[in-house]
Amino acid sequence: MPALSGGRRPANRQLLADYVYQELLASLMDGRLEPGSGIGIDRMAAELEVSQTPIREALARLEATGLVRREALKGYRVAPLFTAEELGELMEARAVIEPPMTESACAHVTPELRAELQRAVDDLRGAPTGPTFAEYGAYWEADERFHRLIAEHAHNRFLLNAYNALGGQVQRFRFFGDLGVTDAEHAIAEHTRILEAFEAGSPLRAREAMLEHISNVRGRALKDASSAPKSPLQQA
């Protein structure tokens, strides 16, 4: 297993747990922990110079994202890459769930929500988009925050539960390694159109802009995945 990136360990317990989580997440997203490979808790603890407890806590958090899987009597394993079929199904699910949530959130928009969405778009514009997670992690966070803000303000607990059930699968399609963010210009423009609909108070425009965004993301993700060296989509 390739070495983790390492770094100075914080002393506070919660900060330590967050540090370990970020280290493992970066190793997954950068391909240092390869899809389908087993995850050795003892080795990770030794490399990060921590006990097994924060490693186990981090892996439990990562399991909720879909990036790692726990197998009975075998421990944790890195999730395999998406197939073309799985990626298509994920985007179909997003296309069902997110546009109506966007319409509802826009219908109930507040000045505070507009400001938070604007901040997320501004953060997207200002975030680096290099090939490593250290470089594109801030972009990824701002992207996820924009979508989550809309989901949390849709005033529909059942749609929110469905959105949450997708978990990290919403972002797992980026898990190809060595690609980073390849669609920033398009994605920022699409987020901006959604934001403009919120600013105009047009729920229908917001719904249509979100649906267009998800459709475009699907196309770009399939193209990127098919060109990735380790992607099973090349044989799909």
N, C-alpha and C positions, 0 to 999 in steps of 0.2 A: 504494500500500500504506500503511495507517495506521501511524503511528509506534509504535515499541515503547515500553514504559514507562520504560526507562532506569534510572538509579540509579548509585551509586558502585561502581566496578569494583574487585574485589580484586586484589592483586598476585600472590599465589601461583598457579602454573599450574593446579593441580587445582581450587582455589577459583574461578579464573576460568572454567574449563570448566563447573563446576557452576552458576556465576552465569549464564552465557550460556544454558545448557540451561533453567534456571528462567525466564529472561526470555522465551525462545521458547515454552516450554510455556504460560506465562501468556498470551501473545499469542494462541496457538491457542485456549486454553480460553475466553478472553474475547471471541473473535470479531474481534480486531483483524487477524488473518490469516484471511481468509474461506475457507470450504470450497471446494475446487476451484481456488483461485488459485495462481499461480506464486510461488515464493519466491526473491527476489533476494539472493544471498549478499553481493555487493558492497554493496548498500544496507544490509543488516542489519549488516555489519561497520562501516560508516560510522556508523550510528545508535547502535551500542553502543560505538563507539570501540575496536574490537578488530581483530585481524587476521582473515583468512578462516579460519585453522586452527581456532579454537574454535567458529566458526559451523558449519564442516563436521562437526566432532566432535559437536556438539549435534544436528545434523540426522540424523547416522547413528544416534544414540541414539533420537531421536524416530521414525525409520523403524521401529525395532524395536517401538515401541508401536502402530504402525498409524496414527498421527496425521498423518504425512507419507509421501509416496511418491516414490521416485526413478524418473524416466522416462529411458530411454536417449536421449542427445543433447539432452535438454531440462532436466535438472536436477531439483530438488525441487518438489513441488506439495503443497499442503494436501489431505489426504484429504477426499473428499466425506462428507456426513452419512450415517448409516445410513438405509436404507430400512426399512419395517416388516418386510419379509421377512428382511433381514439381522439386524435386532435380534432377531426371533423365533428365528432359527437360532443366534445367539450364546447366547441364554438356554437353548435346548434343549441346547446343548453343555455349558453350565455345569451344567445339571440332571443330565446324565449323569455328569460328572466329579466335581463337588464333594461331593455327598452321600455317596458311598462313601468318599471321602477323609476326610470328616468323621467317619464311623463308625470308620474305622481309626485316625485320630488320637486319637479319644476312647478307643478300646480300649487305646491305648498311652500315655495321658496321664500326664504327670509334674507334680509341683508347680511346676516351672519353667514349663512350658507354660501351666498354669492362670494363673499370675501374669502371663505375657506377654499372654495373651488378655484378662485383666482390665484390664491397663494400656491395651490398645488400645481396649476399650469405654469406659474412663474418659476417654481422649483424645477419643473420639467425642463424649461428653457435653459435654466442655469446649471443643470447637472451635467457632469461629464458622462461620456458614453463609450469609454474604452472597452477593450476586450476582456478585462478581468472584473470580478465582482467588486473589488475595491474601487474600481473606476465607475462602474455603472450601478452600484448598489443604491445610491441616492436617487437616481432616475427611477429605478424600479420601485422604491418606496413611495415616491411622489405619484407615480402611475397608479399603484395600488390604492393610495390614499384618496385619489380623485374618484375612483370607482366606488370605494367603500363609503365615502361621504354621501354619494348619491343613494346607495343602497340603504344606509342608515336613516335617511330622511324621506324614504318613500312612503312612510305611514302604512306599511303592510307587513306585519310580523311574519306572515307565512311566506311571502316572497323573500323576506330577509333571511328566514331559516333556510330556504332553498339556496339562496346566494351563499350563505355560510357553509352549507353542506358541500359546496364545490371546494371550499378550503383553498389550499395553495395550488390546486389544480389550475386555477385561473392564471397563475404565473408559471406553472410547471412547464409549459410549452417552451419557455426560454432555456430549459435545461438541455442544451446541446453541447456546451463547452466551446470556448475559443471563438464565440460569435459576438458576445456583448450585445449592444443595442444597435440594430441595423436599420431601424425604421423611425428614428427619432423625429426627423423632419415631418414625415407624414402623420405620425401619431400626435405630435404637438398641435399640428393644424387641425386634426380631427377633434382633439380635446377642446381646442379653442372654439370650434363651431358649436360644440355642446354647451360650453360656457356662454357663448353669445345668445343661445336660445334661452338659457336661464336668465340672462340679463334683460332680454326682451320680454320675458314672462310668457313664452310660447311653449306650452307643454308638448304639443304635437311636433313642433320643430325639434325639440329636445329628444323626443322619442325617435324620430327619423334619423337624427344625427348620431345617436348612440347605435342604432341598428347598422348604419353605414360604417361606423367605426369598427364594430365587431366583425362585420363582413370583410372589411379591408385587412384587419389584423389576421383573420383566418388565412387569407390569401398570402399575406407576407410571411406568416409563420410557416406555412407549408413549403413555401419557396426556400426559406432559410433552412428549415429542417432537412430538406432534400439535399442541400449542398453541404451539410455538416459531415465531417469525416466519419463520425460514429453513428450517424443516424440510420435507423432501420427504414426510414421513409425512402431511402435510395433504392431499396428493393421492393417497395410497395407498388 
